[in-house]
Amino acid sequence: MTTRDPKSTPEPAPGRRQLRATDVKRLNRDWRRRTGARLGLLVESVTQPFNMGSIIRTAAVFGVEHLWLAGNATPPTHRGVAKTALGTDRLVPWEHAGTPAEAAAAVRKEGLRLIAVELTADAVPLHDAPLDGDVCLAVGGEDHGCSPALLAAADAVAYIPQIGRVGSLNVAVATAIALAEARRREWSA
């Protein structure tokens, strides 16, 4: 019988070891096989490079097939974006599509429904939003959110329920939550 030093790191539970790189690739490949819906992202007037880099990295993680930029959104080519995108900007095709109305038209031309993530009087909770099938989520700038033009062009508007003492989320975090919910919905269907 051996005795362990109580100050040492506890043994992980059986099967709870961190995955090796090949295991992660296998796991991700399995999830890709379960994924059939097309997912797009429209980003309007997000100007902070770190936010844009985080959004791009999250888009790559959840298999966003195309990123449309509108308004004065910072492009993925901006040098500051690379710090948080960590090379994922090469994995998500993107274009600056002009105005919010022009970007919405480009989304529809690709056969995607447009769901804006914003707090409006007619918004539904994200978990009740029509995220089935081929959709494109839309998020707006750090200070003012989605513009009236983008909201008018959207097929639906959803908000992220919040119960804390803060009434808003960082745009990159909100984007991550919305993209994760869209995929979760597909995977649990």
N, C-alpha and C positions, 0 to 999 in steps of 0.2 A: 504494500500500500504506500502511495506517495502522498505527500502533503504539499499543497500549493501555498505559496506566499499570498496572504489575503490582500496585499497591496498590489499584486500583479493584475494585469488585464484579465477580465473574466473570459472563459472559453465561450465562443459563440454557440448558439443552439445548433444542433445537427441540421445541416442543409442551409444554414444562414450565412455562409461565407460569401464574400463579394465575388461577383462573376468575373471571370477572365475575359479578355477582349474577344476571343473566339466565341465564348458563351453569349456575350452581349450581341454580337453579330447574328448569331443563330436566333436569339430571342426577338430581335428586331425584324428579322426575315419572317418569322412566324406571324408577327403582328401585321406586316405588310400584306401577307397572304389573306388576312381577314379584312382587309381594307379595300373597298370598291368604289366608294363615293369620291367624287372630285371635290376638292376644297381649295378655294381661292381666298385672297386677302386684298382688300383695298385699304390703303393707308392715306389719309388726307391730312396734310399740313402738320405732320409730326416733324419737328425741326431739330430736336436734340439728337446728335449723332449716337450717343449711348443708348437712347431709347430705340432708335432705328436699328442699331446693331442687335439689340436684344430681341426685337420683333423678328428680324430676319432669322436669327438663330432658332427661335421658337417655331417659325414657319417651316424651316428645314426639318426640325424634329417631328412635326406633325404632318409632313408630306404635302405642304401647300404647293400646288402645281404652278401657280402664277401669282405674282405680286404686282398690283397696280398702284401707282403713286398718283396722287392728285394734289392740286394746290401747290404750296411751297414745301412739300415733304422733302427731307434730306435724302439724296440718292444713296444707294449702296456704295457708290464709288467714292464718297466723301471719306477722307483719311481717318476721321474720328470714328466712323462706323466699324471699322475693322477691329477695334479694341474689344468690342463685345460680340461682334459677329463671328470672330475666330475662324475665318475661312469659309463659313457657311453661305456667304453671299454668292459664291459660285454655284451653289446647289439649288437656288430658287430663281427661276427666270423672272425678270421684272421689266417694267416699262413705266415711263412717266406718261400718263394718259390724259394730261391736261386738267380741265376743270372737273369738279365732282360729277357734273352731269355727263361729261364725255367719258369719264372713268366708268360710271355706272353703265353707260351704253356699251362700252368695251366688255364689261363683265357679262352683260346680257347676250352679247354677240357670241360669247363662248358657251352659252346655254346654262349659266349659273343664276340662281336666285340670289338677290342681294339682301343680307340681313345686317342692319346697322346695330352697333353696340353703343347705346346711349340712354340717358335718362330723359324720357319724354312722357307726356300724359298718357299716350296710348301704348307705351312699351310693355312687353310681357316679361316675366322673369326668364332668365336665360334657360332654365331647365324646362320651361314650357314653350320656348321659341321653336318655330318651324325649321329645324336644322337637318331634317331628313333629306336624303338625296344629295344632289350636286348643289352646293351653296358657296357663296363668297361672303365672308364676314367683312364688315367695314368698321374702322375705328378712326377717330378724329384727333386733332391736335391736343397738345398737353393742356393748354389753358381753356379752350372753348369747346372741345369735343367735336362732334360731327356738325358740319355747317347745315343751315336750313336747306340748301340745295341738295346736299347728300341725303338728308333725311327725307326730302320729298321724293327722291329717286329710289329709295329703298322699298323693297317688298314688305318688310316688317322691321320692327325695332325691338330689341331686347335689352334688358338691363341685368346687371349682376347684383343679386340681393346682398345687402350688407347690413350687419346688425351692430357693428361697433360704433364708436363715437366719431369716426371719420367717415365723411360722406362720399369719398371718391378714391379711386385707385390710380396708380401710375399707369400710363397708357400701355407700356410694355407688359405689365402684370395683367391688366385687363385683357389684353390680346391673348396672352398665354392661357388664361382661364377660359376664354371663349373658344379658342381652338381646341383645347383639351375637351371641353364639353361636346363640341361637334363630333370629335372622334369617339368619345365615350359613348355617345348616343348610338353611333353606327355599330360599335363593337358589342353593345349590350342588346341590340335589337334581335 
